[in-house]
Each structure stands twice: as structure tokens, then as C-alpha cells.
């Protein structure tokens, strides 16, 4: 359900499941993300949603929690490759709730990391 890669001081989590709907699975996935932030001090995160087509609102709460933890330690969490049908889920009344980038390389540039093509 989740693949992790560290590039310099940035941690990328790539969701491999098409659906993020099961509460137990979502908790397990975000336990791994939280462990990286809290246990390993990895506070620059990219969450790549390229494989995800469906998600539950429970994911939004987990994302808000992770963002709060990263920001509390001076870090940042961004999302990338979010399918158009999911982007509405990440939108609040007047703006996007999260920073969403078109691609992983674009998200990496936020952290001043360039990856060769």
C-alpha cells in the first residue's frame, strides 16, 4: 500500500493502492508516515497519489494530522499526482487544503531537490 524513498532530506511516500477506503489499512499506512516524522525526524514529505483513484474522508483527517506534525517541526508536507476526481476532496470553501503539485519532480523542487530525468 505504501512505498518509501528518501532523496536527500526529503521522504517520498508513494501510495500503491487504487483505493484508500479501509480504515484499518489507512491507519496502518499513516502509522508508517507518522513514524518517519516523529520517530526519524523526517519532516519534509511528499505524498504521491499517482495510483489512487478513490479515497475516504478518513484520509483527509490523517493528512491534516501529518501536515500539522511536519509544520510543528519546521517541515512541510506536499502532495503530488492527485487525480482530478480527487482534487475536489482536497479543496476547502475557498482554497486547496494542501499544496498539490502536478508531478513528483515539481514537488521535489519545493524542497530545492532536482532529480535527473
Helices and strands as residue ranges (DSSP letters): E 2-7, E 10-15, E 19-20, H 23-34, I 35-39, H 40-40, E 44-48, E 54-55, H 57-72, E 76-80, H 84-87, G 88-90, E 100-101, H 104-110
